[in-house]
Structure formats: C-alpha cells, structure tokens
C-alpha cells in the first residue's frame, strides 16, 4: 500500500499487556500519527496519551473519536466488543478494528459459540448447557471424567474448570450457578474433555477473507506443570514446534469455514478471530473462539510480525484485505508473565517495580507492561494481577526462552510470581503431552 496522504491518528482501547504491544507496533508504522490509549497503563504512557475514557461505553468512545477526528479505533479487550462499541463507531463512519456485537457474541457466549460450531460443521467436543442446578448435576452423573465446566459468559479467562473428580465437577457447576462469576455464570456449559496439547491460531479477517498469523501456545494454569486454577495466561510462545503441517492446514481450513459461516449468518466481522484448539489424535478440535487479539499471545505474535500492522488494520477496517500477505520473522518468541502475589485470587497493588531498564537492555528482550501505573515522580507500581510480559526473540526456541528468563531475573517487586516452566514441554516434544 502506498504511503497515506496524512498520518493516521489512532485510539487503542484497553489497559493490558496486549494493548501495550499494540501501541508499540502501531507507533512504529510510517503512517502513524497521534495515539491515545484508553485507559492505557504505565507502558502505553511512553508512546501514547493515556485518557480516562470508559472503553466499555459505546457513546463515550464514539464521541471522543469524533471530537479528536480519530482515523482508526483499535478495540483490544472483549467487553467493549460485546457491548457494541464497534457498531456505534462504524455507524458514525469511524474506521474500526474489531467486530460488532453480533460477531463478538462468539466469545461473549460459550453456548452460542458451540451452537455456531455445530451449525457449520466445525469439530468440537460434545457439550450441553444448563441454567438449572439440579438438571446440570443430573447430567454430570451420566458423563465420564475428566470433564470441563465453563461459565457461559465473559469471566476474564477464569471461568473454566477441568474437573478430575465428580466432587470437583459438581463444585464448579454450583459456583457458576450460585453467582461466583456474576451474570457470566448464569448459564453453565459442560463439555467432554479433549486430550492433547492446546494451540491458538489467530487470523485477521475482513469478513470474507483471512490472513493467518503464526500459531502460538499459551499456558493457562497458574502453577508449574499446568497445575492450579486457570488464569488469563501465564506465558506463551510462537511458533509452536509440535504442530505438524497437516494440523496447521486443518486449523486454517476451520478458521476459513468459520469466517464464511459468520458471513452466511449476515454478520459483518472485521478484526481478529481467535481459534483455540486442542490437537487431538483425531485432528484439531475447537475449544473456543475469541473475538480479538489474545493476551498474552499478542505479546509474541506482534514482535515476529514484519508487515506494517497499521496498513493491515486499516485494510481490515475497510473490509478488503484482498491481495495482502503477512511477513514473519524466522525468530522464535517466548513471553513469561510476572504476576502479583495471590493472582488469580485477591492480590495487592501499589508495589514498586524495579529492574526494568536493565532487563530491557538484554539482547532480543521487550517488556510489555500490563497491570502497571506510573506515579507523578516516575515510579512504576503494580496495578493488576498480571503485571508484566517479558518477551524475548531468539534464533532458536531455546535461545528465546533463555533470554526471557534472564530478563525475568533482573526484575523485582514484592511477592512476584511467575512460572519457571514456560515452553519446557515443547522442548521435550509431542510425547510430553501423552
């Protein structure tokens, strides 16, 4: 694409590590103008103007975009998408990266997503959904273990339990329907557990065509060895060495079918579609869809993306990515998430962070800030559960991993928690999941 006639002013919605990564990549684009981050974090403040704007309020976002003559709005988190922010922006003519509420429902309702998968012949685990406790518990008695219990709605990545015992399964169902996850748990989805390694494949789509990104593999559980409760993600790497070429091709075909299915249902889907897969013995099976960039997957995908992100996003927003291709670095990327003590449960905030400058000086290292805030005198403090994403590139998987952990060891804040085994299984090969 030729250089634009004027720089593009950009509004990025969100406050996590994903949004810091998006701001970093967009700021490097030749045609980037001003960037606002709403509300942003301590990291985005270095490249963008953080604004106290309610990203979940469609009218407030649209008013800001119109008043500031924003040329592109990039919606990071899922809640603004589900709330219809993209619909309101497009209605006033603002170029927007992210699907409307109808498309975001693929993430906003797990039972709705499962029905979509079934309607379009997409491979997924057997399932059922309930909003009545007695009916759900009766269904459990007829199912084999392990079994997966999911809150139907948005629960920040924490509404999923892979129950190994009948007691654990019943407890998870009760927690959903008794209000632990609020309205998100008013319906509970119960599905058969699939066996195999997980893998994510994200694609840019204009609603008809796709541009696939590189595969990535997240680590959901808080504890080493994939133990403990699910989180929003403790670490990730890309590409995924255990994925076979035939599996990647099958995942690509599934994502193409999904986009065509959305179009057939009259849904104008412009943004990122995220497919979460289990690589089973019978082929890739869909676990879920997300309607946006993954977090922390974005923090390893964007450092490897050599194409101009702004050019791609503008084409997606305009509804035409025909003729475009993505260019990827051959480097590997590994990212380790540093968390506050207590996460994913209750955790303190306001803890001073040190060592970032030294860590960022290491070869191939980029540090994305997630749950951070900066004081008036420049002190960086913790402000969330997932605090930092320490990402490293390397010519080999082992080198990227070693660089990431070398950087992690430079950073300090009280009670800092992180997994020391990110990527360890992949180094051992496919048999590590058997």
Secondary structure, 3 states (H helix, E strand, C coil): CCCCCCCEEEEEEECCHHHHHHHHHHHCCCCEEEEEEEECCCCHHHCCEECCCCCCCHHHHHHHHHHCCCCEEEECCHHHHHCCHHHHHHHCCCCEECCCHHHHHHHHCHHHHHHHHHHCCCCECCEEEECCHHHHHHHHHCCCCCEEEEECCCCCCCCEEEECCHHHHHHHHHHHHCCCCHHHHCCEEEEECCCCEEEEEEEEECCCCEEECCCEEECCEEECCCEEEECCCCEEEECCCCCCHHHHHHHHHHHHHHHHHHHHCCCCCCEEEEEEEEEECCEEEEEEEECCCCCCCHHHHHHHECCCHHHHHHHHHHCCCCCCCCCECCCEEEEEEEECCCCCCCCCCCCECECHHHHHCCCCEEEEECCEEECCCCCEEECCCEEEEEEEEECCHHHHHHHHHHHHCCCECCCCECCCCCCHHHHHCHHHHC
